[in-house]
């Protein structure tokens, strides 16, 4: 055969294929041509089939890249400019690394099976462009590389795969041994993974050796899986004499397997929940208290494009005074910006509430529904502490322990649908507080009586919430004790309890409002409890200790037990720093509280403190938590009317 004929057979014939009834040169009897790729079969049928299957491969690969992006951001598509620029950053605090991919939103440390899912998907993303470059030639691999950039939003990996395709299929780099060429193409990927996995979140750097192995597992599986996939496809291609149709079934299988594994072992609700935690979880910046508000205020000013220019100029002129501590400037800025902070908080609360609502609608049977209801109610209860901005050290402080009336429906739904949830105690507490604020004492007591038993599971499914149900359970039992002792005042009815529940302890005027409440209802059954709260609001520890000691001597019953408990804790932890003998006084006072009311909530708390700071004086086992007073008989049927 002449040199020209051999060249025609080996080189791709990109012109129109021969007629269907004309045999190809490669398929002609007696021809000694060498089949090197799918285009070596030049019949119209093979060419048409190759083009159709190549398009199918591309569509499957697009779906694969979209799935990878969805696993990282919980949204399938994002064509914004920032979504492409952010992964390109190589320096600065916002630099993205491969560690971010395996930690957020689903951490492979919490879900080790997710490492297999990610490793399988990345193996396909790595192997497919390289094998397309070998079997279909380099130009046809470019759309696949572009998909990694456009749909998977991994620009550095796309650039790496472009280099890998060049090494695997373009002369003079390619090797005659196809699988050897594919392995050479994997070398840039190895370099990329080593460099891109460096650094990352501090949690990844401080992980234990076992956790670091889990963090590296997806990338090890990706490289090994890509090598296996390349061997499988190239081996099958050689068996069928490089006819089209080899890549598609392998790609479909390698895509379907991790997708099914994710659906069965991880779940879409896990992904949505982790993204939700980022927006409104306890560790999100929504709940973060910021001590240095200067940079935050400046960012807010720059975002207020709708504000009049003179207003922005005035804010900028006084912002330096706020940071520098000028009281006049601080007052001006806090007055101007308090409304802006409130507006921003309300907008973020609404967005977080809608996110929780959407999660419950999308995943009504998820194991995280009770946790999402808890977060949804907490978001509605979130408030901004106004006095913190006007203080000498201005700060953005948020709190959620004074429930908002809008959260009542969510708390009651949580309590009704999940009565044995770890969050049932806080749901009962917040519902009772809101019913008390409305003057509905019997419904409040009913909610508090529905507290889960002590042997119920008190730990949430997700340990990252760092939720301790015992704190809310103790506060709920204290409130139950208060309501049962003081409801139905012969002179004032339930008015003192209703107004007491309406006072926010975080407001600067709280103590003054307590004093006015005590004056408004002299001789009320709840009077000692109101006075005790006024005493506990005293900021000076020594003055508070003196008031507590005087109160404990003059007031019997549960208020005196609570006062002695607070005084003993104060003497043991705070006042003993300046007076060594005070520690022993505090220990003796807590022992007296424990022995005076065994089985009460005050005795349980006293024993906890003794076990923690003075174990030699504590009993071997803490008493059970029960109210200090005997339970009140159930109210008549018309009590709720």
Secondary structure, DSSP 8 states (H G I E B T S, - for coil): --HHHHHHHHS---S----TTS--TTTSTT------SGGG--SHHHHHHHHHHHHHHHHHHHHHHHHHHHHHHS-S----HHHHHGGG--SSTT---HHHHHHSSS-TTT-THHHHHHHHHHHHHHHHHHHHHHHT-HHHHHHHHHHHHHTS--HHHHHHHHHHHHHHHSTTT--SSHHHHHHHHHHHHHHHHHHHTSS--HHHHT--HHHHHHHHHHHHHHHHHHHHHHHHHHHHHHHTTT-S-HHHHHHHHHHHHHHHHIIIII-HHHHHHHHHHHHHSTTSTTS--BS--HHHHHHHHHH-TTS-HHHHHHHHHHHHHHHHT-HHHHHHHHHHHHHHHHHHHHHHHHHHHHHHHHHHHH-TT-TTHHHHHHHHHHHHH-EE-HHHHTSSS--B-EE-SS--GGGHHHHHHHHHH-TTSTTHHHHHHHHHHHHHHTT-HHHHHHHHHT---TTS--S-S-GGG---HHHHHHHHHHHHHHHHHHSSBTTTBTHHHHHHHT--TTSTTHHHHHHHHHHHTTT-TTHHHHHHHHHHT-S-HHHHHHHHHHHHHH--SHHHHHHHHHHHHHHHHTGGGT-HHHHHHHHHHHHHHHHHTTTBHHHHHHHHHHHHH-GGGS-SS----B-SS-------GGGG-
